[in-house]
Amino acid sequence: MSDMSKIIEKQERVLKRLENELQEALVPARVRGKDDEIPSALLTVLYTEVGSGLDEVIGEYTFLPAEEGDGATFFTSMLTITDNLPQDNLDELRKAVARLNLYLPQGSVGIDIDDKRLGYKFGVPVPLDIDENALFELINMYVTTGYIQVDRYVDMLLQIAAGEATAEELLSDYED
């Protein structure tokens, strides 16, 4: 078995361990192994209590493929806040997203107009030679902090998207 195969297996074990911990906490999660459609294992999570409105958010987490000789890969995540984005208030939502992205300590919020999707995405480098337990702790921290970012801002973003508030009204605390 090549070193890269061992690394890929380690990454998949880490995602499966995270899947188990989430399921134990009653959070629906599933790891899909590498196949013809996806180049690496993919952890999909359904967060059902996000923000004060207890919105649902889908999280997808994976390691980008690395080549033999690379020192690191990227762990990436995409949390879909909504895939049914109202089109009426996109200008106001764009303003809010642009301002909010200046203050986020990790990741960024993005809008896919064609897919009517509002999401939060981040990627971080991960050394390939990291110990499996250390990798799990690191990935668990990244998943948790990404969730915290979405949980903190989901209500504001959805209010602006629905036309219930303006970016100015909700983001004034982050100015200065």
C-alpha positions as CSV (number, residue, x, y, z in Angstrom):
1,M,0.0,0.0,0.0
2,S,1.4,3.4,-1.0
3,D,1.9,6.2,1.5
4,M,-0.8,8.2,-0.3
5,S,-3.3,5.3,0.2
6,K,-2.5,5.2,3.9
7,I,-3.0,8.9,4.1
8,I,-6.4,8.7,2.3
9,E,-7.5,5.9,4.6
10,K,-6.4,7.9,7.7
11,Q,-8.5,10.9,6.5
12,E,-11.5,8.6,5.9
13,R,-11.1,7.1,9.4
14,V,-11.1,10.6,10.8
15,L,-14.3,11.6,9.0
16,K,-15.9,8.3,10.1
17,R,-14.9,9.0,13.7
18,L,-16.4,12.5,13.5
19,E,-19.6,11.0,11.9
20,N,-19.9,8.6,14.9
21,E,-19.4,11.5,17.4
22,L,-22.0,13.6,15.7
23,Q,-24.5,10.7,15.6
24,E,-23.9,10.0,19.3
25,A,-24.9,13.7,19.8
26,L,-28.1,13.0,17.7
27,V,-26.8,15.0,14.8
28,P,-27.6,13.2,11.5
29,A,-24.3,12.6,9.7
30,R,-23.0,10.2,7.0
31,V,-19.6,9.5,5.4
32,R,-19.6,8.6,1.8
33,G,-16.4,6.9,0.7
34,K,-14.3,7.8,-2.3
35,D,-15.8,6.6,-5.6
36,D,-16.1,7.6,-9.3
37,E,-18.2,10.7,-8.5
38,I,-16.1,12.1,-5.5
39,P,-12.3,12.0,-5.3
40,S,-12.2,11.8,-1.5
41,A,-14.5,10.6,1.4
42,L,-17.2,13.2,2.1
43,L,-18.9,13.8,5.4
44,T,-22.4,15.2,5.1
45,V,-24.1,16.6,8.2
46,L,-27.7,17.9,8.7
47,Y,-27.6,20.5,11.4
48,T,-31.3,20.9,12.5
49,E,-31.0,23.6,15.2
50,V,-29.1,26.5,13.7
51,G,-29.8,30.1,14.8
52,S,-32.8,31.2,16.8
53,G,-35.2,30.1,14.2
54,L,-33.8,26.5,14.4
55,D,-33.1,26.5,10.7
56,E,-31.6,23.5,8.9
57,V,-28.1,23.8,7.4
58,I,-26.3,21.1,5.4
59,G,-22.6,20.7,6.0
60,E,-20.2,18.9,3.6
61,Y,-16.7,18.2,4.6
62,T,-13.8,16.6,2.7
63,F,-10.1,16.6,2.1
64,L,-8.9,17.7,-1.3
65,P,-6.8,15.1,-3.1
66,A,-3.0,15.4,-2.6
67,E,-0.2,14.1,-4.8
68,E,2.8,12.0,-3.7
69,G,5.4,14.5,-2.4
70,D,2.9,17.1,-1.3
71,G,3.5,18.2,2.3
72,A,-0.1,19.2,2.9
73,T,-3.7,19.0,1.6
74,F,-6.7,21.1,2.3
75,F,-9.6,20.3,4.5
76,T,-12.7,22.0,3.0
77,S,-16.2,22.6,4.1
78,M,-19.4,24.0,2.6
79,L,-22.3,24.8,4.8
80,T,-25.5,25.5,2.8
81,I,-27.6,28.0,4.6
82,T,-30.3,27.9,2.0
83,D,-30.7,26.5,-1.5
84,N,-33.9,28.5,-2.0
85,L,-32.6,32.0,-1.9
86,P,-35.2,34.7,-2.6
87,Q,-34.1,36.8,-5.5
88,D,-35.9,40.1,-4.5
89,N,-33.2,41.3,-2.0
90,L,-30.0,40.2,-3.5
91,D,-28.4,43.6,-3.7
92,E,-29.0,44.1,0.1
93,L,-27.8,40.6,0.8
94,R,-24.6,41.2,-1.3
95,K,-23.9,44.3,0.8
96,A,-24.3,42.3,4.0
97,V,-22.1,39.4,2.7
98,A,-19.3,41.7,1.6
99,R,-19.3,43.5,4.9
100,L,-19.6,40.4,7.0
101,N,-16.7,38.7,5.2
102,L,-14.4,41.5,6.3
103,Y,-15.0,40.5,10.0
104,L,-15.2,36.7,9.9
105,P,-12.2,35.2,11.6
106,Q,-12.4,32.1,9.3
107,G,-14.1,31.3,6.0
108,S,-16.5,33.4,4.0
109,V,-20.1,33.6,3.1
110,G,-21.0,33.4,-0.6
111,I,-24.0,33.6,-2.9
112,D,-24.6,31.4,-5.9
113,I,-27.3,33.2,-7.8
114,D,-27.9,30.5,-10.4
115,D,-28.4,27.8,-7.8
116,K,-30.2,30.2,-5.4
117,R,-27.8,29.1,-2.7
118,L,-26.4,31.0,0.3
119,G,-23.5,29.2,1.9
120,Y,-20.5,29.4,4.1
121,K,-17.2,27.9,2.9
122,F,-13.7,27.5,4.3
123,G,-10.6,25.6,3.7
124,V,-7.5,25.1,5.8
125,P,-4.2,23.4,5.1
126,V,-3.5,20.1,6.9
127,P,-0.1,18.4,7.0
128,L,-0.2,15.0,5.4
129,D,2.2,13.5,8.1
130,I,0.0,14.5,11.0
131,D,-0.8,11.8,13.6
132,E,-4.4,10.4,13.3
133,N,-5.5,11.6,16.7
134,A,-4.1,15.0,16.2
135,L,-5.8,15.2,12.8
136,F,-9.1,14.2,14.4
137,E,-8.7,17.0,17.0
138,L,-7.8,19.5,14.3
139,I,-10.7,18.6,12.0
140,N,-13.2,18.5,14.9
141,M,-12.1,22.0,15.8
142,Y,-12.5,23.2,12.2
143,V,-16.0,21.7,11.9
144,T,-17.0,23.1,15.2
145,T,-15.8,26.7,14.5
146,G,-17.4,26.6,11.1
147,Y,-20.7,25.6,12.6
148,I,-20.4,28.4,15.2
149,Q,-19.8,31.0,12.5
150,V,-23.0,29.9,10.6
151,D,-25.0,29.6,13.8
152,R,-24.0,33.1,14.8
153,Y,-25.0,34.8,11.5
154,V,-27.7,32.7,9.9
155,D,-30.6,34.7,11.4
156,M,-29.2,38.0,10.2
157,L,-28.5,36.6,6.7
158,L,-31.9,35.1,6.3
159,Q,-33.6,38.2,7.6
160,I,-31.8,40.3,5.0
161,A,-32.5,37.8,2.3
162,A,-36.2,37.9,3.1
163,G,-36.3,41.7,3.1
164,E,-37.0,41.9,6.8
165,A,-34.0,44.0,7.6
166,T,-31.1,45.9,5.8
167,A,-27.4,45.2,6.0
168,E,-27.0,48.6,7.6
169,E,-29.4,47.8,10.4
170,L,-27.9,44.4,11.3
171,L,-24.2,45.0,10.7
172,S,-23.7,48.4,12.3
173,D,-22.2,46.6,15.4
174,Y,-19.3,45.4,13.2
175,E,-18.3,48.8,12.0
176,D,-15.4,50.6,13.7
